[in-house]
Amino acid sequence: MEFVCGGRALAAARRDRLALNEAAGVLSAHIWELPGQVRKLADEGKAARKQRSELLNELAELRAARLLEETPETNGFHVVVKMFPDRSLDFIKLLAQKLARAEGKRAVALLGAGEGSPALVFAQTAELPYDMGALMKEALVASGGRGGGTKDMAQGGVAKVEMIEAALERVRARVR
């Protein structure tokens, strides 16, 4: 609750009116149309986020299929090792899940993301014998990062993007 009177009330009213006028100008609307315009923008933002999520999911699905096709199978499973300098942790996490759960395939995914905070994600098909959490901890000790996970999926952040390739190669050597 706020209470103002006199000169402070006038100053507050002027400030509020200026803010409303500026917002209305940005939206090319009158100030009495602002609540509807804000509601409309919020709805559009929600729809855009949902569409982005669906497209990201579809992209990850297609990318996983292509990576599995390009990666030869060794000892009954695929080992996909890839650095994505222009992708975020969210994308590589989704991609790792798609790789590990691809129908009719068994895979280990060792992925790096360079967009935003540099990150690693390791995942494997459930019946494979590796411990992704332990492999992540090993990779992060050498890279000065933090993270962890379970036997089948782990993630972590590293200090610098330049450290991701070396970390991926160290873990690749352990997964055969």
C-alpha positions in Angstrom: 0.0 0.0 0.0 1.2 3.5 -0.8 0.0 6.8 0.4 1.0 10.2 -0.9 -0.7 13.6 -0.7 -0.2 17.2 -1.8 2.9 17.8 -4.0 4.1 14.3 -3.7 0.7 13.1 -5.1 1.0 15.4 -8.0 4.5 14.3 -8.7 3.5 10.6 -8.5 0.5 11.2 -10.9 2.8 13.0 -13.4 5.3 10.2 -13.2 2.6 7.6 -13.8 1.1 9.6 -16.6 4.5 9.9 -18.3 5.1 6.2 -18.0 1.6 5.4 -19.4 2.1 7.8 -22.3 5.5 6.4 -23.1 4.2 2.8 -23.0 1.2 3.8 -25.2 3.6 5.5 -27.7 5.7 2.3 -27.9 2.6 0.3 -28.6 1.0 2.9 -30.9 -2.1 2.9 -28.7 -4.0 5.2 -26.3 -3.4 4.8 -22.6 -6.8 3.3 -22.0 -5.9 0.5 -24.5 -2.8 -0.5 -22.6 -4.2 -3.3 -20.6 -5.6 -5.1 -23.7 -2.3 -4.5 -25.6 -0.3 -5.9 -22.7 -2.5 -8.9 -22.5 -2.2 -9.4 -26.3 1.6 -9.2 -26.1 1.7 -11.6 -23.2 -0.4 -14.1 -25.1 1.8 -13.7 -28.2 4.9 -14.2 -26.1 3.5 -17.4 -24.6 2.5 -18.7 -28.1 5.9 -17.8 -29.5 7.7 -19.7 -26.6 5.5 -22.7 -27.1 6.2 -22.7 -30.9 10.0 -22.2 -30.2 9.9 -25.2 -27.9 8.2 -27.4 -30.4 10.6 -26.3 -33.2 13.6 -27.0 -30.9 12.2 -30.4 -30.1 11.7 -31.2 -33.8 15.2 -29.9 -34.7 16.8 -32.0 -32.0 14.9 -35.1 -33.2 16.1 -34.6 -36.8 19.6 -33.7 -35.7 19.8 -36.9 -33.5 18.7 -39.1 -36.4 21.3 -37.5 -38.7 24.1 -37.8 -36.1 23.3 -41.5 -35.5 23.3 -42.1 -39.3 26.7 -40.4 -39.7 28.3 -42.1 -36.7 29.5 -45.6 -37.2 28.4 -48.2 -34.7 31.2 -49.7 -32.6 30.8 -52.6 -30.1 27.0 -52.4 -30.6 26.4 -48.7 -30.0 27.1 -45.3 -31.5 29.4 -42.8 -29.7 28.4 -39.3 -30.8 30.9 -36.6 -29.8 30.1 -33.1 -31.0 30.8 -29.5 -30.0 28.0 -27.0 -30.9 29.6 -23.5 -30.6 26.3 -21.8 -31.5 23.9 -23.8 -29.4 22.8 -23.5 -25.8 22.7 -26.0 -22.9 19.0 -26.4 -23.4 19.4 -27.6 -27.0 22.3 -30.0 -26.4 20.5 -31.5 -23.3 17.4 -32.1 -25.5 19.6 -33.5 -28.3 21.5 -35.8 -25.8 18.1 -37.2 -24.6 17.0 -37.8 -28.2 20.3 -39.6 -29.0 20.1 -41.8 -25.9 16.4 -42.7 -26.4 16.5 -43.2 -30.2 14.2 -46.1 -31.1 16.2 -49.2 -32.1 19.5 -47.6 -31.4 22.0 -47.6 -28.5 24.2 -44.5 -28.1 26.5 -42.5 -25.9 26.2 -38.8 -26.5 29.1 -36.5 -25.4 28.1 -33.0 -26.4 29.3 -29.5 -25.8 27.6 -26.1 -26.0 29.3 -22.8 -26.6 26.4 -20.3 -26.5 25.8 -18.6 -23.2 27.7 -20.4 -20.5 29.9 -23.1 -21.9 28.5 -26.5 -21.0 28.9 -30.3 -21.4 26.1 -32.9 -21.5 26.7 -36.6 -21.4 24.0 -39.2 -21.9 23.7 -42.9 -22.8 21.0 -45.4 -23.6 19.9 -47.0 -20.3 21.4 -50.5 -20.7 24.9 -49.3 -21.6 27.6 -49.8 -18.9 29.1 -46.4 -18.4 28.5 -43.9 -15.6 27.8 -40.5 -17.1 27.9 -38.8 -13.7 31.4 -40.1 -13.0 32.6 -39.3 -16.5 31.3 -35.8 -16.1 33.1 -35.3 -12.8 36.3 -36.5 -14.3 35.9 -34.1 -17.3 35.1 -31.2 -15.0 38.0 -31.7 -12.6 40.4 -31.3 -15.5 38.4 -28.4 -16.9 37.8 -26.5 -13.7 34.0 -26.8 -13.9 31.1 -27.9 -11.9 28.3 -30.3 -12.5 27.1 -33.9 -12.0 24.3 -36.3 -12.9 23.2 -39.9 -12.9 24.5 -43.0 -14.5 22.6 -42.2 -17.7 22.7 -38.4 -18.0 25.0 -35.7 -16.6 25.6 -32.0 -17.3 28.2 -29.4 -16.2 29.7 -26.1 -16.9 33.3 -25.3 -17.8 35.2 -22.1 -17.3 36.0 -21.4 -20.9 34.6 -22.6 -24.3 38.2 -23.5 -25.3 38.2 -26.3 -22.7 35.2 -28.2 -24.2 37.0 -29.9 -27.1 39.7 -31.3 -24.8 37.2 -32.5 -22.2 35.1 -34.3 -24.9 38.2 -36.0 -26.3 39.3 -37.2 -22.8 35.9 -38.7 -22.2 35.7 -40.2 -25.7 39.0 -42.1 -25.0 37.2 -43.7 -22.0 34.1 -44.8 -23.9 34.9 -47.6 -26.2 
